[in-house]
Amino acid sequence: QKEVEQNSGPLSVPEGAIASLNCTYSDRGSQSFFWYRQYSGKSPELIMSIYSNGDKEDGRFTAQLNKASQYVSLLIRDSQPSDSATYLCAVNGRGKLQFGAGTQVVVTP
Amino acid sequence: EPEVTQTPSHQVTQMGQEVILRCVPISNHLYFYWYRQILGQKVEFLVSFYNNEISEKSEIFDDQFSVERPDGSNFTLKIRSTKLEDSAMYFCASSMGTGGRNKNIQYFGAGTRLSVL
């Protein structure tokens, strides 16, 4: 069974601080990795995609990928109350996305 | 900005009834998907669809489920005889492709909340 694992949280982060989210996956053949944000009762919204080892930055978000360790992470800099949501790690395997259970982030003023 | 649209936003049905959930994918996308999310659980893949055929389906997608692209814009999920355990959010997604950077990004609709009583 191919798995995507995340810490469920909640991860409490003071406003302005850095939130660090981690994800591990079991399918060594995976090539595409995504972070989605999901507000309660809403649909997943794409935050970042990453395909190569290393870092990818987009605004306040940085995704990091290490295929050898089968590890993906997301950093959220200067966290804002609007960043309070569940962050879903997703791995693309043959076209379908396999999701982790998500990490709930709570940004406290 | 192009988006995936789903209707209805909320569907209430009696156990054993048939339901059809509707989706309009992004217009230049070729691959379509259905996922579901039971309350408090992870998002689960149901089925992918390309060129008027199912590409892949999960073990959840049994004979009670079917998908169809009845015209050039709509993509539907039918549940023939709903069960209590079918109560969930159902998300439609679409992508331009399945391989290659950015082409395989899946964009999600707002979802249909299905409540089976």
HADDOCK unambig.tbl for C-alpha pairs under 7 A between the chains (distance, minus, plus):
assign (segid A and resid 42 and name CA) (segid B and resid 110 and name CA) 6.38 0.50 0.50
assign (segid A and resid 43 and name CA) (segid B and resid 108 and name CA) 6.58 0.50 0.50
assign (segid A and resid 43 and name CA) (segid B and resid 109 and name CA) 6.67 0.50 0.50
assign (segid A and resid 43 and name CA) (segid B and resid 110 and name CA) 5.15 0.50 0.50
assign (segid A and resid 43 and name CA) (segid B and resid 111 and name CA) 6.30 0.50 0.50
assign (segid A and resid 44 and name CA) (segid B and resid 108 and name CA) 6.40 0.50 0.50
assign (segid A and resid 95 and name CA) (segid B and resid 98 and name CA) 4.99 0.50 0.50
assign (segid A and resid 96 and name CA) (segid B and resid 45 and name CA) 6.76 0.50 0.50
assign (segid A and resid 97 and name CA) (segid B and resid 45 and name CA) 6.73 0.50 0.50
assign (segid A and resid 98 and name CA) (segid B and resid 45 and name CA) 6.95 0.50 0.50
assign (segid A and resid 99 and name CA) (segid B and resid 42 and name CA) 6.70 0.50 0.50
assign (segid A and resid 99 and name CA) (segid B and resid 43 and name CA) 6.03 0.50 0.50
assign (segid A and resid 100 and name CA) (segid B and resid 42 and name CA) 6.51 0.50 0.50
assign (segid A and resid 101 and name CA) (segid B and resid 41 and name CA) 6.66 0.50 0.50
assign (segid A and resid 101 and name CA) (segid B and resid 42 and name CA) 4.63 0.50 0.50
